[in-house]
Amino acid sequence: MMIHATTGTPGTTRTLDLDGKATTASLPHLLLFAGETMRDATRAPDTRAEARAVFDQLIALAVSHGFTRSQRLRELCADGFYQSPEASRLARMALQHVPDSAACAALVRAGFIDG
C-alpha cells in the first residue's frame, strides 16, 4: 500500500492510491487514516512509518494552530478507536483552523506529496 497524493486542492481533498484503488479524503480523514495505518501490524514497516510521519506532521501543525487535545487523539488512534465519533470530532477540530498552505507544507515535510 502506497500513500501518495495524486490530485486535489490543498486543505480539502486528495486522491490516494491505496492498493491500486483511488479514493478521496479530507484532511481530518487523512489524519485518522494515518492514525489507523501507523498501528496496523498487517502493514509493511515502511508504510507504517509513512503513516506515522503524516500523522505526526498534521498533529504538530494542529497544535501550532491552537489544538489542545492532541494527546487524546493520539490515544484514540493508538487504541484502535480511530473510527469513533470522538476521534472524528477531534480530527475535525484539530485541522479546522489550519491554513491550506500550512497543511500542504506539512504533507510535503511528511513525504506525502511532492513539494
C-alpha positions as CSV (number, residue, x, y, z in Angstrom):
1,M,0.0,0.0,0.0
2,M,1.4,3.3,-1.0
3,I,0.1,6.6,0.4
4,H,0.7,9.3,-2.1
5,A,-1.4,12.3,-3.2
6,T,-2.1,12.5,-6.9
7,T,-4.7,15.3,-7.3
8,G,-6.7,17.8,-5.3
9,T,-6.8,21.2,-3.7
10,P,-4.6,21.6,-0.6
11,G,-6.6,21.6,2.5
12,T,-9.7,20.0,1.0
13,T,-9.5,16.6,-0.7
14,R,-6.7,14.5,-2.2
15,T,-6.9,11.3,-4.2
16,L,-5.0,8.5,-2.6
17,D,-3.7,5.3,-4.2
18,L,-4.5,2.5,-1.7
19,D,-3.5,-0.8,-3.2
20,G,-4.4,0.5,-6.6
21,K,-7.8,1.9,-5.6
22,A,-8.4,5.6,-5.8
23,T,-10.3,7.3,-3.0
24,T,-10.7,10.8,-1.8
25,A,-10.1,12.0,1.8
26,S,-10.4,15.3,3.7
27,L,-7.6,16.3,5.9
28,P,-9.4,15.0,9.0
29,H,-10.0,11.7,7.3
30,L,-6.3,11.6,6.2
31,L,-5.3,12.2,9.8
32,L,-7.4,9.4,11.0
33,F,-6.4,7.1,8.2
34,A,-2.8,7.7,9.1
35,G,-3.6,7.0,12.7
36,E,-5.1,3.7,11.7
37,T,-2.3,2.7,9.3
38,M,0.6,3.5,11.7
39,R,-0.7,1.0,14.2
40,D,-1.8,-1.7,11.8
41,A,0.6,-4.7,12.2
42,T,-0.5,-6.2,8.9
43,R,1.0,-3.2,7.0
44,A,4.6,-3.1,5.9
45,P,7.0,-1.3,8.3
46,D,7.7,1.4,5.7
47,T,4.0,2.0,5.2
48,R,3.5,2.4,8.9
49,A,6.5,4.8,9.0
50,E,4.9,6.9,6.2
51,A,1.6,7.0,8.0
52,R,3.3,8.0,11.3
53,A,5.1,10.8,9.5
54,V,1.8,12.1,8.1
55,F,0.1,11.8,11.5
56,D,2.9,13.5,13.4
57,Q,3.2,16.4,11.0
58,L,-0.6,17.0,10.9
59,I,-0.8,16.8,14.7
60,A,2.2,19.1,15.2
61,L,0.6,21.6,12.8
62,A,-2.7,21.4,14.6
63,V,-1.0,22.1,17.9
64,S,0.8,25.1,16.4
65,H,-2.6,26.5,15.5
66,G,-4.1,26.1,18.9
67,F,-5.4,22.5,19.1
68,T,-5.1,21.3,22.7
69,R,-6.4,17.7,22.5
70,S,-3.6,16.1,20.6
71,Q,-2.8,13.6,23.3
72,R,-6.4,12.4,23.4
73,L,-6.5,12.0,19.6
74,R,-3.2,10.1,19.7
75,E,-4.6,7.8,22.4
76,L,-7.7,7.1,20.5
77,C,-5.8,6.2,17.4
78,A,-3.2,4.1,19.3
79,D,-6.0,2.2,21.0
80,G,-7.8,1.5,17.7
81,F,-10.7,3.9,18.2
82,Y,-9.8,6.0,15.1
83,Q,-13.4,5.5,13.7
84,S,-15.1,6.6,16.9
85,P,-17.3,9.7,16.9
86,E,-14.9,11.3,19.4
87,A,-11.9,10.7,17.1
88,S,-13.7,12.1,14.1
89,R,-14.8,15.2,16.1
90,L,-11.2,15.7,17.4
91,A,-9.7,15.3,13.9
92,R,-12.1,18.0,12.5
93,M,-11.3,20.3,15.4
94,A,-7.6,19.7,15.0
95,L,-7.5,20.9,11.4
96,Q,-10.3,23.4,11.2
97,H,-8.0,26.5,11.7
98,V,-5.1,25.2,9.7
99,P,-4.5,27.2,6.5
100,D,-4.3,25.2,3.3
101,S,-0.8,26.4,2.6
102,A,0.4,25.2,6.0
103,A,-1.3,21.8,5.6
104,C,0.3,21.4,2.2
105,A,3.7,22.2,3.6
106,A,3.2,19.7,6.4
107,L,2.3,17.0,3.9
108,V,5.4,17.8,1.9
109,R,7.5,17.5,5.1
110,A,5.9,14.1,5.8
111,G,6.8,13.0,2.2
112,F,3.1,12.5,1.4
113,I,3.1,15.0,-1.5
114,D,5.9,16.4,-3.6
115,G,7.0,19.9,-2.8
